[in-house]
Amino acid sequence: MKGSAENLSGKMEGLIAALLSHSTIEAAAQSIGVVATTAWRWMQRPDFQAAYREARRAAMQQVTARLQDASREAVDCLREVQRDGESGASSRVAAARTILELAIKSVDLEEIQQRLDALEQATGSKQ
């Protein structure tokens, strides 16, 4: 949260952390000892919004990394079902279909990312 959080108080930074772990603004505010109206007011500040966005992005990067790590095991599981001669034919077909569908989607996403990178380079913008 460096940069965008420089002007935030410790309570505001605490609210950002609480917002990441509570399902409502009211619960997050209560957990750090502020009233919900104060939390709402802080959330209207551009510097708070920027710091909160940055914190959410960092949290999602961690989640994505965990999903990518778990995906290896998921693919192994699908391959085991696909190869298991004792599994029913419908299970093997479903596993094979899932593998193929995900493989195609991953290629599509890769191509989209390459195109986006090329567009960003051509326009000189990168976010």
C-alpha positions in Angstrom: 0.0 0.0 0.0 3.0 2.3 -0.3 2.5 5.5 -2.3 -1.3 5.6 -2.3 -1.4 5.0 1.5 1.0 7.7 2.5 -1.7 10.1 3.6 -3.8 7.5 5.4 -4.0 7.2 9.1 -3.3 3.9 10.9 -7.1 3.5 11.4 -7.7 3.9 7.7 -5.1 1.3 6.9 -6.7 -0.9 9.5 -10.1 -0.5 7.7 -8.5 -1.5 4.4 -7.2 -4.7 6.1 -10.6 -5.3 7.8 -12.5 -4.8 4.5 -10.4 -7.6 3.0 -11.5 -10.0 5.7 -15.1 -9.0 6.5 -18.2 -9.4 4.4 -19.7 -6.0 5.1 -18.4 -2.5 5.6 -20.3 -2.3 8.9 -18.5 -5.5 10.2 -15.1 -4.2 9.0 -15.7 -0.8 10.7 -16.8 -2.4 13.9 -13.8 -4.7 14.0 -11.5 -1.7 14.1 -13.6 0.4 16.4 -15.1 3.0 14.1 -18.7 3.7 13.2 -19.9 2.7 9.7 -20.5 6.3 8.7 -16.9 7.1 9.3 -15.9 4.1 7.2 -18.2 5.2 4.4 -16.7 8.7 4.5 -13.2 7.4 4.4 -14.1 5.2 1.4 -15.1 8.2 -0.6 -11.5 9.6 -0.4 -9.5 9.0 -3.7 -6.4 8.2 -1.7 -8.3 5.6 0.3 -9.9 4.1 -2.8 -6.5 3.8 -4.5 -4.9 2.1 -1.5 -7.9 -0.2 -1.1 -7.7 -1.1 -4.8 -4.0 -1.8 -4.4 -4.6 -4.0 -1.4 -7.4 -6.0 -3.1 -5.2 -6.5 -6.2 -2.4 -7.9 -3.9 -4.8 -10.2 -2.2 -6.1 -11.5 -5.5 -2.6 -12.1 -6.7 -2.1 -14.4 -3.7 -5.3 -16.2 -4.4 -4.4 -16.6 -8.0 -1.0 -18.1 -7.1 -2.7 -20.6 -4.8 -5.2 -21.6 -7.5 -2.3 -22.0 -10.0 -0.5 -24.2 -7.5 -3.7 -26.3 -6.9 -4.4 -26.6 -10.6 -1.5 -29.1 -11.0 -3.1 -31.5 -8.6 -6.5 -30.9 -10.3 -5.0 -31.8 -13.7 -3.3 -34.9 -12.2 -6.7 -35.9 -10.8 -8.4 -35.5 -14.1 -5.7 -37.5 -15.9 -6.0 -40.3 -13.3 -9.7 -40.5 -13.9 -9.2 -40.4 -17.7 -6.6 -43.2 -17.6 -8.4 -45.4 -15.0 -9.7 -48.4 -16.9 -12.0 -49.2 -14.0 -13.7 -45.9 -14.1 -16.9 -45.7 -16.1 -16.7 -44.6 -19.7 -18.7 -41.5 -18.9 -16.2 -40.5 -16.1 -13.3 -40.9 -18.5 -15.0 -38.9 -21.2 -16.0 -36.2 -18.8 -12.4 -35.9 -17.6 -11.0 -35.9 -21.2 -13.6 -33.2 -22.2 -12.6 -31.1 -19.2 -8.9 -31.3 -20.0 -9.5 -30.4 -23.6 -11.8 -27.5 -22.8 -9.4 -26.0 -20.3 -6.5 -26.5 -22.6 -8.3 -24.6 -25.4 -9.3 -21.8 -22.9 -5.7 -21.4 -21.8 -4.5 -21.0 -25.3 -7.2 -18.5 -26.0 -6.2 -16.5 -22.9 -2.6 -16.6 -23.8 -3.4 -15.2 -27.3 -5.6 -12.5 -25.8 -2.8 -11.5 -23.4 -0.3 -11.3 -26.3 -2.7 -9.1 -28.2 -3.2 -6.9 -25.2 0.5 -6.6 -24.6 1.0 -5.6 -28.3 -1.7 -3.0 -28.1 -0.3 -1.5 -24.9 3.1 -1.3 -26.5 1.7 0.3 -29.6 -0.2 2.9 -27.6 2.5 3.4 -25.0 0.2 2.6 -22.1 0.5 0.0 -19.4 -1.6 -0.3 -16.2 
